[in-house]
């Protein structure tokens, strides 16, 4: 897929006020500071479309972007550590859950996982939640450029082993790096295929 345009649309905390759900949509979520905004920027060949920050918890709204005027990216608040109040964290959780459960055009959630870190309880619990609720998702390992091939393979195997404790099948896995653009083509091809299915279904 060739990226010809990527534009910011809106930010809000209410899925009912999100863009009209007439285009395929993909949400990106993960623990704070997992490299979510950097990955989005890499995918759409923009340096600063999604705001990046060294401070965990920077994204506190549902941020929508439109790519090629054909599909939406939803940049969701990171879960886990963030320098905000407990009340604010609860608010983030509530509107994120509502978005994931009730957004009708959401085709897939990209769950971002730092390849350098062992399986985390909060990530496993979030993926279990998606499974229970029937929310389609894929696993996307980030920051893979920081690991040697053998260490990366071992990290992924550790995750698979942990997942198989509860899952009969493991969701699709993507390997990505915002530094060397690893995974860009694979992810965009995956999105393009889902876009085609959405279009055929709604024509």
N, C-alpha and C positions, 0 to 999 in steps of 0.2 A: 504494500500500500504506500502510495506517495502522499506525503503530507503537504497540502497546498495552503492551508490556513489553520490557525488555532487562535481563538479569541475568548477572553473572559466574558461571561454572561451575567452572573449575579452571585451574591452570597446571601444566605439566610439560615434560619433555624427551624423552618417549617416545610415539610415535604410537600404540603399542599400549595405552597407558593413557589416551588421550584419551576423550572421551565416546562412548558406544555409537553407532556410525555408522548410526543408523536415521533420521536427518534430513538434509536437504540442508545443505551446508556451503560457506562461502566464505572463502578465505584472503586476507589483506591483507599485502603485503610491499613493500619498497622500500629504497632507500639510507637509512642512518641520518639522522634529522631531516628526512624528506621530508614529514612531517605526517600520518603513518599513524594515530596514536591520535586526533588531532583530527578526521580524516575519519570514523573509526568513530563517535565521539561525535556528530558532526553527523548521520550517517545515522540513528541511533536516537534522536535528540533527547534526548541525555543530556550533561550537562556534564563528567562525570568517570567514565564507565563504564570507558573505557580510559585508563590513566595517561599523561599527557603530560609532556614534559620538554624543557627547552632543551638538555639534554645528549645528544648523539648516543649511540646504543647503549643506551638505557634499557631497552628490551624485550630480555630475555635468556632468555625462556621462550616456549613456545607457550601463549598465553592464550586460553581459550575463553569465549565468551559465547553465551547463547541468546536469540533475539529472537522475540517473540510466542509463545514456547514451541513454535515450529515449525521454526526453522532456526538453524544455528550460524554464528558468526563466529569465525575463528581469526586472532588477531593474532600474526604471526610476527616473530621477531627481524629487525631491519634488517640488510642486508648492507653491506659497506664499512666506513667509519671507525667505530670504537668504542673507547673507552678501556678496553680489556680486553686480557688477554694473548693472544699468538698461539695458545696452547693452547686458551683459552676460545673464541676465534673459530673454531677448527677444530671444536670441539665443537658450537657453534651451527650451523655449516654442516652437519655430519653429521646432526643430528637434524631440521633443516629439510628436507634432501634426502629423508630417509626419510619424513617426513610427506607431502611433495608427491608422492612416487612411490607410496606404499602406502596412503594414506588412501582407502578405497573410496567414501565419500560426498562427496568433494571435487568440487564441480561446476565451480568456476571460481576462478582466482587473479586478484586485482586487483593488477596491478603499478603501483605509484605512482611518478610521475615529476614532479619539480619543474618546473613550466612555465617558470620563470625561467632554467633552466640548459640549455645545449646538450646534445645527446645524449652520454651518458657510456658509456664502454666497459663498465663493470660492469653497467649496466642492459641494454645490448644483449646482452651475454654471457648474462645471466640469462634473457632472453626467448628467446634461441637455445636454451638448455638446455631450457626448457619446450617449445619446438617439437620438438626432437629426441626428448624423452621422451613427447611426446603429451599434455602437461599443458595443459588448456584455460586460456587467460588472456585478459584484456583490459588495455588500457592506460588508466590513469586519471591525468590531469594534475591536480596539486594547486597550491594557492596562486595560482590564476588571477586572483584579485581584485587581485593586486599588479601586474598587467600591463594596459596599454591593449589594446583589442580588436585593433588592427593588429599589435601586438607579440606577442600571444598566437597569433594566426593564423599569423604568421611562424614562431614557435617550433614549432608543430605541423607546419607544412610542412617545417621542417628535419628533424624527427623522421621524418616519412614518407619523405623523400628518403633518409635514412640507412637506414631499414628496408628500402626497396625494393632496396638493394644485395644483400640476402640473402633477402628474402621475396618470394614471388609475390603474396601477399595480406597485408594488414595487419590485425591483430586489431581488434576494435571499440574505439573511442576514447571515453572519457568526459572531460568537462571538469568540474572540481569546485573548490569553495572552502568551507572550513569556516567562513569568516567570514560570507559572505552566503548560504550553503546552496545555492549553484549546483551543479547536478548531483544533488541529493538525489532528486528525483522520478524522473529518468532511471535512476539506479542501482537504486533500489528497484523500479521497474517491471521492469527487467531481471532482478532477483533473483526477483521474483514469478513471472515467466514460467518460469524454470528450476525454481522450487519446484513449479509445477503439473506440469511434465513429470516430475519426480522422483516426485511423488505418484501420477500415472497409471501410471508404470512399475512402482511397487512395490505398488499396490493388488491 
